[in-house]
Amino acid sequence: MFLTIHYCPNAADNVPPSPCTYLLPCCSFTACNVLFINSVDMESLTGPQAIAKAISQTLTTNPLPDATTVHFKVSMQGITLTDSQRKIFFRRHYPLNTVTFCDLDPQDRKWVKEGGGSVKLFGFVARKQGSTTDNVSHLFAELEPDQPASAIVSFVSKMMKR
């Protein structure tokens, strides 16, 4: 599994390859695999409070949800999640104009992976389909160390500002 960053051919050739440095202003999209944890209805709550509340609710559920590997693609069209094993869903798309916030867990909590080890949690908040006020927080965890949540969040945030 690897982070795939596609960028324009004019990008500086002397930039060393790493997930963070590939996040150049001319990038058209990025895609990587992450762990999908949960989606939580937030009513009208957004911002870091929505991410924190969704993570708190998720971490207090018993049993914890099963994390599923999904392909996470970010482009000017939005965020597309693909569960290639179809454990929870097949594909979900969130147009960029419905994504209101994306960040790491403001309380820096971790997800304990099935095989051991803990990884950073992050999420994005998007408008619920067909609503102008209700939001849903979608939660994820890092899957591989070379796919850091901070780089994913940074790229989503840059796309939202375009």
JOKA-V108651 format. One record per backbone hydrogen bond with DSSP energy under -0.5 kcal/mol. NH is the residue of the N-H (numbers start at 1). CO is the residue of the C=O. Records with the same first field share a line. If there is no record, write none. Layout:
# JOKA-V108651
NH->CO, CO
This chain:
# JOKA-V108651
4->2, 31
5->3
6->29
7->5
11->8
15->12
16->14
22->18
23->20
24->22
27->24
28->6
29->6
30->74
31->4
32->72
34->70
35->141
36->34, 68
37->35, 139
38->139
40->137
42->135
43->135
45->42
49->46
50->46, 47
51->47
52->48
53->49
54->50
55->51
56->52
57->53
58->54
59->55
60->56
61->58
68->36
70->34
71->82
72->32, 70
73->71, 80
74->30
75->78
76->28
78->75
79->94
80->73
81->92
82->71
83->90
84->82
86->83
88->89
92->81
94->79
95->93
96->77
98->95
99->95, 96
100->98, 125
101->125
103->123
105->121
108->105
111->119
113->111, 117
116->113
119->111
121->109
122->140
123->103
124->138
125->101
126->136
127->98
128->134
131->128
135->43
136->126
137->40
138->124, 136
139->38, 137
140->122
141->35
142->120
147->144
151->148
152->148
153->149
154->150
155->151
156->152
157->153
158->154
159->155
160->156
161->157
162->158, 159
